[in-house]
Amino acid sequence: MYKRDGIWWTCIRHRGRKIQRSLETENKKLAESIEAKLRTELVEGKFFDRLEGERRTFQELMQKFMKEHAPKVSENTRVLYGASLKHLSGFFGDMVLSEITSKKINDYKQARKESCGGAPSINRSLSMLSKAFSLCVKEWEWVKENPVLKVSREKENSGRDRWLTSEDEKRLFDNSPQWLKEIILFDLHTGLRQDELLSLQWSRVDLFRKVIIIQETKNGKPRTLPLNQIALGVLMERAKVRYLKSDLVFLSSEITKIDRNNLRRAFNTALDKAGIQNFHFHDLRHTFATRLAQKGIDIYKISKLLGHLNITMTQRYAHHCPESLREGIEVLEKVDYVLTTVEENRKVSIA
């Protein structure tokens, strides 16, 4: 121990780590008692958990999360993170991490519900917070456990089941400018997420093999997607006006990546002109999956084409697969039954 400006300080080395801090007292005996407690916590492995958890704030957690983790996810996810952060910061403010308990997180959830927050929005915020605390536990060692894991999620309504009819599709094309028409047509035949489509690069396109590689996906795992003739035709047309200044397949008039808000406005304008209501850009992806299901493609293949992490996410399209199910039961017809023999056996068993 040593004194600095009349206050006792300690400097302890433990397993290669140096702890230097004020004991916050001028009384030597009290300082010795505090130092002894610190040494005990070090031996028991409690000191560093307490130190980080009580010193680090929610704002520090989020700053580190947005700096280190957010750049690794898709642009759409980063946008959702930004929206969730506003809600979370408004409630947790400058709380230290040790104050953010499961009860406090449940209080946040109830506060959001009382302010008419929707279940999907609340769940997205909880998922973001859970991911941040998970990194806190596993990588940064700021806290010992993730308090979000003990908090239940809000029940959400079933996923949207909205898709374009052939008549809707024709009207939408008739009311879209050429650049938007190409994007819509390509999405209807690939089922790409919006950011996957807007981020598609020529270096990830193989016209000879008729495939594209989606590098930045929602689940972080690249996937290779085969192209049908219609999607391939769109790329062939785009290749005729390819700009050397950019590797992007779909470009704005300024030869830059198309802004998602500009795309949304143009898409909504086309929908209004076509008289199509309650339809989002993401529903083009639903249309892709629904049409596959209606054509008898099995759920497993649809799941792979959509890039779903597990087949549970694809189950919403199962009710569109009657022909695929019919093919399944028709396999049993290959067994050659002799009905007269079956009838005779039945009579014998009754006798």
C-alpha positions, -999 to +999 in steps of 0.1 A: +000+000+000+011+036-005-004+070+000-012+096-027-026+130-016-034+116+018-054+086+004-043+050+006-038+031-027-029-005-034-010-021-063-014-059-066-001-083-092-021-114-097-015-140-125+001-115-147-025-088-142-019-056-124-046-040-102-039-005-091-066+015-074-076+038-047-088+023-014-107+056-009-097+061+028-072+080+049-074+054+077-046+028+073-064+000+092-095+004+071-073+005+040-056-027+050-090-044+055-102-033+021-070-045+005-073-079+022-109-082+008-096-075-027-069-102-023-096-127-012-117-118-043-087-123-065-081-158-051-118-167-055-119-153-090-146-128-082-127-095-084-125-090-122-162-098-127-172-074-101-147-047-112-159-047-149-196-053-142-198-025-117-176-001-136-187-005-172-220+012-183-247+003-207-235+031-230-200+016-230-214-018-238-233-004-268-204+016-281-182-014-281-209-036-296-216-011-325-179-007-332-168-043-331-198-064-339-222-043-360-198-040-390-199-078-393-236-080-400-257-070-431-267-034-438-303-041-430-294-056-396-273-025-388-303-003-395-324-025-372-296-022-345-298+016-348-336+016-342-333-008-313-305+012-297-327+043-295-353+023-275-327+006-253-308+038-245-339+056-236-346+031-208-311+019-196-293+052-201-260+052-181-268+022-159-238+001-150-240-034-162-244-049-127-277-030-124-291-045-156-307-076-142-334-099-157-360-081-136-348-047-150-349-061-186-385-074-180-394-039-168-381-026-200-402-050-220-433-040-200-425-003-205-423-009-243-456-027-243-473+001-224-460+026-249-476+005-277-444-011-289-450-040-312-439-075-304-414-078-334-398-045-324-395-055-287-381-089-296-355-073-320-343-051-291-341-080-267-322-100-293-297-072-298-292-068-261-288-105-256-261-106-283-243-077-267-243-094-232-233-127-249-202-110-262-197-095-227-196-129-212-177-149-238-152-125-253-149-093-232-153-109-197-172-079-184-199-099-167-204-135-156-238-142-172-263-130-198-294-117-179-315-115-211-316-153-214-340-154-185-365-130-201-392-145-223-398-130-258-431-115-269-454-138-289-455-126-325-482-131-351-475-156-379-453-143-406-468-123-434-483-145-461-486-119-489-475-125-524-481-112-559-507-128-582-498-128-619-523-100-625-506-079-597-472-086-612-482-074-646-497-041-632-466-036-611-443-040-641-465-017-662-461+011-636-424+007-628-394+024-645-370+001-663-343+001-635-370-009-609-386-035-632-352-053-635-348-054-598-384-066-592-380-093-619-347-105-606-360-107-570-391-126-580-368-153-595-340-154-569-358-146-536-329-124-524-332-102-494-331-065-503-295-059-491-283-091-507-297-079-540-284-043-538-249-055-527-246-081-555-213-077-573-202-089-607-172-107-591-198-130-574-217-137-607-208-167-628-228-164-661-212-196-675-222-218-645-255-198-641-250-191-604-244-162-581-226-162-547-243-143-519-214-133-496-230-111-470-261-130-457-283-125-427-269-156-409-233-148-420-229-179-441-222-174-479-245-194-502-245-202-539-277-197-557-286-212-592-302-189-617-331-197-640-333-183-675-353-152-665-328-142-638-300-149-661-316-128-688-317-098-664-280-102-657-272-105-694-290-072-700-272-055-670-239-068-684-244-048-716-243-015-696-218-025-670-197+003-655-160-002-649-161+022-620-182-001-599-185-038-594-221-036-583-247-052-606-275-028-597-265+008-596-281+042-590-280+070-617-249+083-599-231+050-603-233+042-566-251+016-545-289+022-547-301+037-514-326+015-497-349+045-489-349+056-525-357+021-536-386+020-511-400+053-523-398+042-560-413+008-552-442+023-531-449+048-559-452+019-584-475+000-560-498+030-557-500+035-594-507-003-598-534-002-571-516-028-550-521-024-512-504-039-481-473-050-500-437-046-490-405-051-510-397-081-488-429-097-500-412-103-534-391-128-515-423-144-501-437-145-536-407-164-548-410-190-520-448-193-524-446-199-561-420-226-556-442-243-530-473-240-553-453-257-580-446-287-558-410-279-547-404-295-513-398-273-482-362-285-478-352-271-512-371-239-507-353-235-473-319-238-491-328-214-518-339-188-493-308-193-472-327-201-440-306-213-412-331-240-403-362-254-419-385-241-392-383-206-407-396-221-440-426-238-425-449-209-432-450-220-469-459-256-461-496-251-467-488-241-503-473-276-510-503-299-516-488-313-549-455-320-531-474-338-504-494-357-530-462-369-546-451-382-512-482-404-506-483-416-542-450-434-535-472-460-516-491-468-548-461-487-561-470-516-537-490-542-557-519-552-535-544-580-546-577-568-533-595-601-536-569-617-513-573-589-488-611-594-488-607-632-483-584-627-454-608-603-438-637-629-441-615-656-425-605-634-396-642-626-390-651-663-390 
